[in-house]
Amino acid sequence: MSQIVSFVTSSIGRKLVMAITGLLMIGFLVTHMSANLLVIFDPEGYNAYSHALISNPLIYIAEFGLIALFVGHFVSGFAVTLRNRRARPIAYGENNGAGHTSRKTLASTSMIISGLVMLVFVPLHILSFKFGTWYEAAGDPHVRDLHRLVMEEFQSPLFVMWYLGALTFLAAHAWHGFGSAFESMGVSHRTWIRGSGQALTAILWVGFCAVPVYVYFIAGGGS
């Protein structure tokens, strides 16, 4: 047991934990985005899907697992960042991209910032929707009309701006993190992996942003 703890708390172990938890959360985001799009294409299906989740007793285990992934990823990332800064106490005078084969980008140099934004965004997102107003669905009083809540929340221009901004930080984090995760697991210099991760990130960003944009600009929320 002590050997496992020693490995997890080592530099390599923390990077590995950060990589695995990050990839698992991206997998969750794919599922979450697909469900969110039901808001646009199938409101009743969205409510039915949401009801199936919250009425399943295993939901608590799944939620605990997601919290563990989020906390594990953040703690490991913070520890790795702190260790790197201690190893280089004097910061670079300029923070420019190195060009050529370097992977230094705005996304890679702002990982801690985007991570902190997520630390604020995720709890607020949960408070807004999971613990938001409970409306009864018209066809079944036992089913929560979560679609109505989503439509109401995205009527606020400030909420929409905050949501879109936070999603952009999330996309920047995943844009760099996907490829870096595989490198931390020993799969390095694979251009197609990094490119696939960036393509997936772009799809996630568009998919998540589609809902607030649709509600506010198309469905009449901002009128």
C-alpha positions as CSV (number, residue, x, y, z in Angstrom):
1,M,0.0,0.0,0.0
2,S,2.8,2.4,0.9
3,Q,4.4,1.7,-2.5
4,I,1.2,2.7,-4.3
5,V,1.0,5.9,-2.2
6,S,4.6,6.7,-2.9
7,F,4.1,6.2,-6.6
8,V,0.9,8.2,-6.8
9,T,2.6,11.1,-5.0
10,S,5.7,11.0,-7.1
11,S,6.2,13.3,-10.1
12,I,5.5,10.5,-12.6
13,G,2.6,9.2,-10.6
14,R,0.9,12.6,-10.4
15,K,1.3,13.1,-14.1
16,L,-0.2,9.7,-14.8
17,V,-3.1,10.4,-12.5
18,M,-3.7,13.7,-14.1
19,A,-3.6,12.1,-17.6
20,I,-6.0,9.2,-16.8
21,T,-8.5,11.4,-14.9
22,G,-8.4,14.0,-17.7
23,L,-9.1,11.4,-20.5
24,L,-11.9,9.9,-18.4
25,M,-13.5,13.3,-18.0
26,I,-13.3,14.0,-21.7
27,G,-15.1,10.7,-22.2
28,F,-17.8,11.9,-19.8
29,L,-18.0,15.3,-21.7
30,V,-18.7,13.4,-24.9
31,T,-21.7,11.7,-23.3
32,H,-22.8,14.9,-21.6
33,M,-22.7,16.9,-24.8
34,S,-24.7,14.3,-26.7
35,A,-27.4,14.5,-24.0
36,N,-27.4,18.3,-24.0
37,L,-28.2,18.4,-27.7
38,L,-31.5,16.8,-26.9
39,V,-32.5,20.2,-25.6
40,I,-32.6,21.4,-29.2
41,F,-33.8,18.3,-31.1
42,D,-35.9,16.4,-28.6
43,P,-37.1,18.2,-25.4
44,E,-39.3,15.3,-24.2
45,G,-36.4,12.9,-24.9
46,Y,-34.1,15.2,-22.8
47,N,-36.5,15.1,-19.9
48,A,-36.9,11.3,-20.2
49,Y,-33.1,10.9,-20.3
50,S,-32.6,13.1,-17.3
51,H,-35.3,11.3,-15.4
52,A,-33.8,7.9,-16.2
53,L,-30.5,9.1,-14.8
54,I,-31.7,10.6,-11.5
55,S,-34.1,7.8,-10.8
56,N,-31.3,5.2,-11.1
57,P,-29.9,4.4,-7.6
58,L,-26.5,4.0,-9.2
59,I,-26.4,7.7,-10.0
60,Y,-24.9,8.4,-6.6
61,I,-22.0,6.1,-7.3
62,A,-21.5,7.7,-10.7
63,E,-21.6,11.2,-9.2
64,F,-19.1,10.2,-6.5
65,G,-16.9,8.8,-9.3
66,L,-17.1,12.0,-11.3
67,I,-16.3,14.1,-8.2
68,A,-13.3,11.9,-7.5
69,L,-12.1,12.3,-11.1
70,F,-12.4,16.1,-10.9
71,V,-10.7,16.4,-7.5
72,G,-8.0,13.9,-8.5
73,H,-7.3,15.8,-11.7
74,F,-7.2,19.2,-10.1
75,V,-5.0,18.2,-7.2
76,S,-2.6,16.3,-9.4
77,G,-2.4,19.2,-11.9
78,F,-1.8,21.7,-9.1
79,A,0.9,19.6,-7.5
80,V,2.7,19.1,-10.9
81,T,2.5,22.8,-11.6
82,L,3.8,23.8,-8.2
83,R,6.6,21.3,-8.5
84,N,7.6,22.7,-11.9
85,R,7.5,26.3,-10.6
86,R,9.7,25.3,-7.7
87,A,12.1,23.7,-10.1
88,R,12.2,27.0,-12.0
89,P,11.8,29.8,-9.4
90,I,12.6,32.5,-11.9
91,A,9.9,32.8,-14.6
92,Y,10.6,33.4,-18.3
93,G,10.8,37.0,-19.2
94,E,8.5,36.4,-22.2
95,N,5.9,33.8,-22.8
96,N,6.0,33.4,-26.5
97,G,5.4,30.3,-28.6
98,A,8.7,28.5,-29.4
99,G,7.7,27.7,-33.0
100,H,8.9,24.8,-35.2
101,T,8.4,21.5,-33.3
102,S,7.5,23.1,-30.0
103,R,4.1,22.5,-28.6
104,K,4.1,25.6,-26.5
105,T,0.8,27.4,-27.2
106,L,-1.5,29.8,-25.4
107,A,-3.6,26.8,-24.3
108,S,-0.5,25.0,-22.9
109,T,0.7,28.1,-21.0
110,S,-2.7,28.8,-19.5
111,M,-3.5,25.4,-18.2
112,I,-3.6,26.4,-14.5
113,I,-5.8,29.4,-15.3
114,S,-8.3,27.3,-17.3
115,G,-8.2,24.7,-14.5
116,L,-9.1,27.4,-11.9
117,V,-11.9,28.6,-14.1
118,M,-13.3,25.1,-14.2
119,L,-13.0,24.9,-10.4
120,V,-15.4,27.8,-10.3
121,F,-17.6,26.8,-13.2
122,V,-18.4,23.2,-12.3
123,P,-19.9,23.9,-8.9
124,L,-21.9,26.8,-10.3
125,H,-23.1,24.6,-13.2
126,I,-24.2,21.9,-10.7
127,L,-26.0,24.5,-8.5
128,S,-27.8,26.0,-11.5
129,F,-29.1,22.8,-13.1
130,K,-29.0,19.9,-10.7
131,F,-30.2,21.9,-7.7
132,G,-32.1,24.5,-9.7
133,T,-35.9,25.0,-9.7
134,W,-37.9,21.8,-9.9
135,Y,-40.6,22.0,-12.5
136,E,-43.0,19.1,-13.1
137,A,-43.3,17.9,-16.6
138,A,-46.7,18.5,-18.2
139,G,-47.3,14.9,-19.2
140,D,-46.0,13.3,-15.9
141,P,-45.8,15.1,-12.5
142,H,-43.1,12.6,-11.4
143,V,-40.7,13.7,-14.2
144,R,-38.7,16.8,-13.8
145,D,-39.1,19.4,-16.6
146,L,-35.4,20.1,-16.8
147,H,-35.8,21.4,-20.4
148,R,-37.9,24.3,-19.0
149,L,-35.2,25.1,-16.5
150,V,-32.5,25.1,-19.2
151,M,-34.7,27.4,-21.4
152,E,-35.1,29.8,-18.5
153,E,-31.5,29.9,-17.4
154,F,-30.2,30.8,-20.8
155,Q,-32.6,33.8,-21.1
156,S,-30.0,35.8,-19.1
157,P,-27.4,37.4,-21.4
158,L,-24.9,37.5,-18.5
159,F,-25.4,33.8,-17.8
160,V,-25.0,33.0,-21.5
161,M,-21.8,35.1,-21.7
162,W,-20.3,33.4,-18.6
163,Y,-21.3,30.0,-19.8
164,L,-19.7,30.5,-23.3
165,G,-16.6,32.0,-21.8
166,A,-16.2,29.1,-19.3
167,L,-16.7,26.6,-22.1
168,T,-13.9,28.3,-24.1
169,F,-11.5,27.9,-21.2
170,L,-12.6,24.3,-20.9
171,A,-11.9,23.8,-24.6
172,A,-8.5,25.4,-24.3
173,H,-7.7,23.0,-21.4
174,A,-8.7,19.9,-23.3
175,W,-7.1,21.2,-26.5
176,H,-3.7,20.8,-25.0
177,G,-4.5,18.3,-22.3
178,F,-5.6,15.4,-24.6
179,G,-2.3,15.0,-26.4
180,S,-0.3,15.7,-23.2
181,A,-2.2,12.9,-21.4
182,F,-1.0,10.3,-23.9
183,E,2.5,11.6,-23.7
184,S,2.4,11.3,-19.9
185,M,1.4,7.6,-20.4
186,G,4.4,7.1,-22.7
187,V,2.7,7.6,-26.1
188,S,4.7,10.5,-27.4
189,H,5.3,12.2,-30.7
190,R,2.0,11.0,-32.3
191,T,0.7,13.9,-34.4
192,W,-2.5,12.0,-35.2
193,I,-3.3,11.6,-31.6
194,R,-2.9,15.3,-30.8
195,G,-4.8,16.2,-34.0
196,S,-7.6,13.8,-33.1
197,G,-7.8,15.3,-29.6
198,Q,-8.0,18.9,-31.0
199,A,-10.7,17.8,-33.4
200,L,-12.7,16.2,-30.6
201,T,-12.2,19.4,-28.5
202,A,-13.6,21.5,-31.3
203,I,-16.6,19.3,-31.6
204,L,-17.2,19.4,-27.9
205,W,-16.9,23.2,-27.8
206,V,-19.4,23.6,-30.7
207,G,-21.8,21.0,-29.2
208,F,-21.9,22.6,-25.7
209,C,-22.1,26.1,-27.0
210,A,-24.9,25.2,-29.4
211,V,-27.5,25.0,-26.5
212,P,-27.1,28.5,-25.0
213,V,-26.7,30.0,-28.4
214,Y,-29.9,28.2,-29.6
215,V,-31.9,29.1,-26.6
216,Y,-30.9,32.8,-26.4
217,F,-30.6,33.7,-30.1
218,I,-32.9,31.3,-31.9
219,A,-35.6,30.1,-29.5
220,G,-36.3,33.6,-28.4
221,G,-34.7,33.6,-25.0
222,G,-33.0,37.0,-25.6
223,S,-36.0,38.7,-27.2
